[in-house]
Amino acid sequence: MIGTKPDTRDIYAPPKAFVFIHKQDGFPVGTRLLMLKREPHCRMFPCRWNPPGGGVEPKDFPDEAAGNFFYLNVLEAAAVREALEETGLEVGLVRCLDNAMYFHLDQRPAVVGFFHTAYVRGAIKLDEESTEYKWLTYEELIHLDQEDEMMDGIFPLVQTLFTRLRLC
């Protein structure tokens, strides 16, 4: 129904949004991506490195969109919110990197959006889902991928991002 926020939990797992936050300590070689190591108790990707991210929540839907057929920029809003909740960092404008479908642990299909943005300001304060963080160079990310320590399927997105930023 138009004007009500959708509830598709019985059919689809909640959409997710992940955001690669990058900062530069010198151009172009000094570009680093923020990666978080997930807690051992996390249901998905325990003890693995991944960018900040998580599920879309009702507060990610814009209130002014009530009555509209489409809700625009919901995944982007979720990416910004997740970055702040999981890291305490303020980030810049998020840009779409890619999107994908996957099957959640309960076998429901879900959409995931991958975004990138620049670090703006703030000191990192990890939430309860992460044990540590690192700002990693492309070479360090290659090593994590080779050691199979990253979230499944993430490294091709890292390659795409560094190519778009023209840094590899």
N, C-alpha and C positions, 0 to 999 in steps of 0.2 A: 504494500500500500504506500502510495506517495505521501511523504510527510512524516513517516515513522522511521525510526532508525532500525535497520535490518537486524534480525536475529536468526542467523543460519547455523547456530552451534550444533544442531542435530545432523546437518549435512556436511558442513565444512568446518575444519579447525579454524580458529581465529587467524586472520591475516597477520603476517609478521613484517617488521621493518628492521633492517640492520643499516648502520651508518659507519662508513670508514671516515674517521677524522684524521686529517693530515695537517702536519705543520712542517715548516722548513727551517732548518738550521744552516742554510746556505743553499743557493740555487745552482744547478738542479740536484746535485749529489746529496744534499742534506735533507731531502724530503723523507719524513717518517710517518708511518701509520700507527695509530693507537690500537693495541690489541689487549684484550682482557682474558685472563685465565679463569675459567669457570670452576666453581666449587665442586668438590667430589659428590655432594648430595644432589646436584642438578639432574633433572630427568633427561634432558637432552644435552649431549656433548659434555659430560662431566670431565673435568681436568683438561679440557681442550681450549686452545686459543681461538678467539673470535672477536669481531668488532662488536661494539655495543649494539644492543637490539632486543626486540621482544615483540609481544603481541599488541595488536591494536586494541585500545580501550575506548569505552563510550566517550570519554572526555576528548578524544582525538577528532571527533566529528564536530564540525563548526555549528554552533547554535543558529547562526543566521541562515543556514542552509535548509532549515525546516520547511517542508513543503516542496522542496526541489526533488527532482528525480535522481540526480547524481550528487554525490558528496565528493567534492574535489579536494585534493591534497591531504587526504586522511593519512595515507602511508607516510608522507613527508612530515606531518605533524607528529605521528608516532615515533619517527626516527629522531626528531629533535627532542621530544619528551624522554625517550629512552636514553639518549646521550646524557641529558641532564641528570636523570634518576640514577643511572649506573656509574657515572663518572664525576658529576658535579660541574662539568664543563659547559660553558656557553659556546655554541657553534654558529657558524655563518649560514648562509643560504644553502639548503640541501639540494643537490642535483641528482637526478636519477642515473644510476649506473647500469642496472639491469633488473629483471624480475624473473621469477621462476615459480613452478608448482612443485610441491613435494608432498609426501604422505607423512602425516603426523604419527606419533607412536601408536595411536588408536586406529590407524589406517584411514582416517578422514583426510581428504585432500585439502591443501592450504596454499594460499598465494603468499609469496615472500617478495618484498621489494628491497633492493640494495641501493643505497645512496652514498654519496660522498660529500664532504663539507670541510671547510677549513676551521681549525681551532681558532677561537676568538680570545677567550680569557677564562680564568678560573684555575683553581688548584684541584687536582684530582682527589676525589673522595669516593672510594669504591663502596658499592652497596653490598648486601649480603650474598649476592650471586657470584661474586668474583673474589679470588684470593690475591691476585696481583695484576699489574699492568706493565706494559712495555711500549715505548715508542720505537718502532722497528724500521730499519732500512729495507729496501728491496732484497738485498742479499741476505739479510737476517730472516726475512719472510720465506725466502727460498729454502733456507736451512730448516725452518720450522715445518715446512711442507714435506721436505725429504724425510724428516724424522717422524712424520705422521702425527704431529702434535696439534694441528689446526683442525677446526671444524670442517667436516666433510664438504667438499665442493667449493671451498672459499678461494683457493689459490688462483684459479682462472680469473676470478673477479679482481684479485689483486693485480694480476698481469694486465687486465683491461684498464684498470684505473691508472696504473703507472704509464701505460701507453697513451692514454688520453691526456695525462699530465705531461707527456713526452719526456719521461724520465728513465726509460730503460731501453 
